[in-house]
Amino acid sequence: MSKQLPVPAELEEASGQRARRRGAVRYLQNEAAPCAERMMLGYALRLRREATGLSAHEAARRLGGSPSKVSRIESGTISPKEGDLSKFFLMYGITDPEEQDRLRELLEAASKTAWWQPWAAVAPKYLQAVVSFEDMAIGVRSYDPIYLHGLLQTPEYARALIKRGRGSAATHATLAEFRAKRQERFAAASDKKLLCIVDEATLARPVGSAAIMHDQLEHLIELTYDSRVRLRLAPLYDYRVHVELGSATIFDFAGRLPTISFAEGYDGGLVIEDEQMVDRRVKAFDALATNSLEPHAMRRRLKAMLATSRY
């Protein structure tokens, strides 16, 4: 189920008024996954409503619906109908044909069957949300203190890791196929950038076998030369490296949608849209990246690990 979490006390302003929230904090488990295109459409409509000075209640009255409907459209929970979109154009003064076409394209994209639908029966809903964000984002920044990011994994590492989870052998094979397709799509999207901070402790924690880990380290060395995949290594035994951020993936959408942060848990995922909470995670991530080893130094460390370890 999806849980709306309370706003932490730190978000309260000095006046006692609650700080303006950009979005929700949602813990996703088994409910329908958020769709990035739908969220982009809702965000664009909300900006237009605010620019006109209309309240959500007034917009709902003119639309002939409830305030909750407007709220769900703006949050990306549901898509507006084509007729409703035309009403929004009229209400908000959206007369530019190019802008209208762009919003219609978002509505059409949100209504299409997602490319991952063949894997929907086995891929958790929160993972489908991650893939949706990954598809639409221009930049992805990620740090995981336990395992390697899915886009960095070799097929063997991925299969060995997936086998640890719940489900049958057939389910594990399907999930591994899904991960491979996800990597393939990212590789084909030349405009996307990925910045991953790899924790050295992750590489010391074996997955599968020594041979699998050896190949995985060699793969990471190759990726340090990739201009689209910027890697950093958070080293052990460095007092400047603070990893309290924990698992965090940050999606940047180049203004089409505010930055979103995601944290994967054992059986679900936390989607954070609240502006201040996202901003704190971005700053913590950037600080960790600054104090982590850059690609050339990471490459030397990985080669030394291969030369001196059992891998």
C-alpha positions in Angstrom: 0.0 0.0 0.0 1.0 3.7 -0.3 1.5 5.6 2.9 1.4 9.4 3.2 4.1 10.2 5.8 3.7 13.2 8.1 5.9 16.2 7.6 8.9 16.2 10.0 9.0 18.9 12.6 12.1 20.3 11.0 9.9 21.5 8.1 7.9 23.8 10.4 8.8 27.5 9.8 9.8 29.8 12.7 6.3 31.4 12.6 4.7 28.0 13.4 3.3 27.8 9.9 4.0 24.6 7.9 6.6 25.2 5.2 5.3 25.1 1.7 5.5 21.6 0.4 6.2 20.9 -3.2 5.0 17.3 -3.0 4.4 14.2 -1.0 6.5 11.7 0.8 5.2 8.3 -0.2 6.2 4.8 0.8 5.4 2.5 -2.1 4.8 -1.2 -1.9 2.1 -2.8 -4.0 0.0 0.0 -5.3 0.0 1.4 -8.9 3.4 2.9 -9.6 3.7 6.6 -10.2 4.2 7.5 -13.9 6.7 10.2 -14.7 4.8 11.5 -17.7 1.6 11.8 -15.7 3.5 13.6 -12.9 5.1 16.0 -15.5 1.6 16.8 -16.9 0.2 17.4 -13.4 3.1 19.6 -12.4 2.8 21.7 -15.6 -1.0 22.2 -14.9 -0.3 23.1 -11.3 2.2 25.8 -12.3 -0.3 27.2 -14.8 -3.1 27.2 -12.1 -0.9 29.0 -9.6 0.2 31.5 -12.3 -3.5 32.4 -12.9 -4.1 32.9 -9.1 -6.8 30.2 -9.0 -7.2 28.0 -5.9 -7.6 24.3 -6.3 -11.2 24.7 -5.1 -12.0 27.3 -7.7 -10.3 25.2 -10.5 -12.4 22.2 -9.4 -15.6 24.2 -9.4 -14.9 25.4 -13.0 -13.9 22.0 -14.0 -17.1 20.5 -12.6 -15.2 18.1 -10.3 -14.0 17.9 -6.7 -10.9 19.5 -5.3 -9.5 16.1 -4.6 -9.7 15.3 -8.4 -7.6 18.4 -9.2 -5.2 17.5 -6.4 -4.8 13.9 -7.8 -4.2 15.2 -11.3 -1.6 17.7 -10.2 0.2 15.1 -8.1 0.3 12.7 -11.0 -1.9 10.1 -9.2 -4.4 10.1 -12.1 -4.5 11.5 -15.6 -7.1 14.0 -16.8 -9.5 13.0 -19.5 -9.0 14.6 -22.9 -12.1 16.8 -22.3 -10.8 17.9 -18.9 -7.4 18.9 -20.5 -9.3 21.2 -22.9 -11.1 22.8 -19.9 -7.7 23.3 -18.2 -6.5 25.1 -21.4 -9.4 27.4 -21.2 -9.3 28.0 -17.5 -5.5 28.7 -17.4 -5.3 30.6 -20.6 -3.1 28.0 -22.4 -3.5 29.3 -25.9 0.0 28.5 -27.4 -0.5 25.6 -29.8 3.0 24.3 -29.0 2.3 24.2 -25.3 -1.0 22.5 -25.9 0.6 19.9 -28.1 3.3 19.2 -25.5 0.7 18.7 -22.8 -1.4 16.4 -25.1 1.8 14.4 -25.8 2.4 13.9 -22.1 -1.2 12.8 -21.7 -0.9 10.4 -24.6 2.4 9.0 -23.2 0.9 8.5 -19.8 -1.9 6.5 -21.3 0.3 4.2 -23.3 1.3 0.8 -22.1 4.7 1.0 -20.4 7.6 -0.8 -22.0 8.1 -2.8 -18.8 4.6 -4.2 -18.9 5.8 -7.7 -19.9 7.7 -7.8 -16.6 5.0 -6.1 -14.5 3.9 -9.4 -12.9 7.2 -9.9 -11.3 8.7 -6.4 -11.0 7.7 -4.7 -7.7 5.6 -1.6 -8.2 8.2 0.6 -6.5 10.8 -0.7 -9.0 8.4 0.2 -11.9 8.3 3.7 -10.5 12.1 3.9 -10.4 12.2 2.8 -14.1 9.6 5.4 -15.0 11.7 8.1 -13.4 14.9 6.7 -14.9 13.3 6.9 -18.4 12.3 10.5 -18.1 15.2 11.9 -16.1 18.1 13.7 -17.8 20.4 13.0 -14.9 20.5 10.3 -12.2 22.7 10.4 -9.1 22.8 7.4 -6.8 24.5 6.1 -3.7 23.8 2.7 -2.2 25.9 1.5 0.8 24.9 -2.2 0.4 24.8 -3.2 -3.3 25.8 -1.8 -6.7 23.3 0.2 -8.6 21.4 -1.9 -11.1 22.8 0.0 -14.1 26.4 -0.9 -13.0 25.8 -4.6 -12.5 27.2 -7.3 -14.7 24.6 -9.9 -15.8 26.2 -12.5 -13.5 26.3 -10.2 -10.5 22.6 -9.3 -11.2 21.5 -12.9 -11.4 23.4 -13.9 -8.2 21.9 -11.0 -6.3 18.3 -11.6 -7.6 18.5 -15.2 -6.6 18.8 -14.1 -3.0 15.3 -12.6 -3.2 11.9 -14.2 -2.9 10.2 -16.1 -5.7 10.8 -19.1 -8.0 13.7 -19.7 -10.3 11.5 -18.6 -13.2 10.7 -15.3 -11.4 14.4 -14.7 -10.8 15.2 -15.3 -14.5 12.5 -12.9 -15.5 13.8 -10.2 -13.2 17.3 -10.6 -14.5 15.9 -10.2 -18.0 14.1 -7.0 -16.9 17.3 -5.6 -15.4 19.2 -6.3 -18.7 16.5 -4.5 -20.7 16.7 -1.6 -18.3 20.5 -1.4 -18.9 20.0 -1.7 -22.6 17.5 1.3 -22.7 19.9 3.5 -20.6 22.8 2.7 -23.0 20.6 3.7 -25.9 19.6 7.0 -24.4 22.6 9.2 -25.3 21.3 12.3 -23.6 21.3 10.7 -20.1 24.0 11.0 -17.4 24.6 8.7 -14.5 26.7 9.7 -11.4 27.1 6.8 -9.0 29.0 6.7 -5.8 30.2 3.2 -5.1 30.9 2.3 -1.5 34.1 0.4 -1.1 32.4 -1.7 1.6 30.0 -2.9 -1.2 32.9 -4.3 -3.2 34.2 -6.1 -0.1 30.9 -7.8 0.3 30.9 -10.7 -2.1 28.0 -11.6 -4.3 27.8 -14.9 -6.1 31.4 -16.1 -6.3 35.0 -14.8 -6.5 34.8 -15.1 -10.3 31.7 -13.0 -10.5 33.2 -10.3 -8.2 36.4 -10.3 -10.3 34.4 -9.7 -13.5 32.3 -7.1 -11.7 35.4 -5.1 -10.6 36.8 -5.3 -14.1 33.5 -4.0 -15.5 33.6 -1.0 -13.0 37.2 -0.3 -14.2 35.9 -0.1 -17.8 33.0 2.2 -16.7 35.5 4.7 -15.2 36.4 5.6 -18.8 32.7 6.1 -19.8 31.8 9.8 -20.2 28.2 9.2 -19.5 28.7 7.1 -16.4 30.6 9.2 -13.9 31.8 7.0 -11.0 33.1 7.9 -7.5 34.4 5.5 -4.9 33.6 6.2 -1.2 36.7 4.7 0.5 36.8 3.0 3.8 39.0 4.4 6.5 38.6 8.0 5.4 37.3 10.3 8.1 36.0 12.8 5.6 33.6 10.3 4.0 30.2 10.6 5.7 27.7 8.0 4.5 24.8 8.8 6.8 22.8 9.7 3.6 22.1 6.0 3.2 20.5 4.6 0.1 19.5 7.5 -2.2 18.8 8.0 -5.9 18.2 11.5 -7.2 16.4 12.1 -10.4 16.8 15.4 -12.3 14.3 16.3 -15.0 15.7 19.5 -16.4 12.8 21.6 -15.1 10.0 19.4 -16.6 9.4 18.0 -13.1 11.0 19.0 -9.8 13.9 16.8 -8.6 12.8 13.6 -6.9 14.6 11.4 -4.4 14.1 7.7 -4.0 15.3 5.3 -1.3 14.8 1.6 -1.7 14.0 -0.5 1.4 13.7 -4.2 2.0 10.1 -4.5 0.7 9.3 -1.1 -0.7 10.6 2.3 -1.6 10.3 5.9 -0.4 9.5 8.5 -3.0 10.4 12.0 -1.7 9.1 15.0 -3.6 9.1 17.5 -0.7 11.4 20.4 -1.7 13.4 20.8 1.5 13.8 17.1 2.1 15.1 16.6 -1.5 17.4 19.5 -1.1 19.0 18.1 2.0 19.6 14.8 0.2 21.1 16.6 -2.8 23.5 18.5 -0.6 24.5 15.4 1.4 25.1 13.5 -1.9 27.2 16.3 -3.4 29.3 16.4 -0.2 29.8 12.7 -0.3 30.8 12.8 -4.0 33.3 15.6 -3.3 35.1 13.6 -0.7 35.0 10.3 -2.7 37.7 9.2 -5.1 37.4 10.5 -8.7 37.5 8.1 -11.6 41.3 7.9 -12.1 41.9 7.3 -8.3 39.0 4.9 -8.2 40.5 3.0 -11.1 43.8 2.6 -9.3 42.0 1.4 -6.1 40.0 -1.2 -8.1 43.1 -2.5 -9.8 44.8 -2.8 -6.5 41.8 -4.7 -5.1 42.0 -7.1 -8.0 45.8 -7.6 -7.5 45.7 -8.1 -3.8 42.3 -9.7 -3.0 40.9 -13.2 -3.4 38.8 -11.9 -6.4 
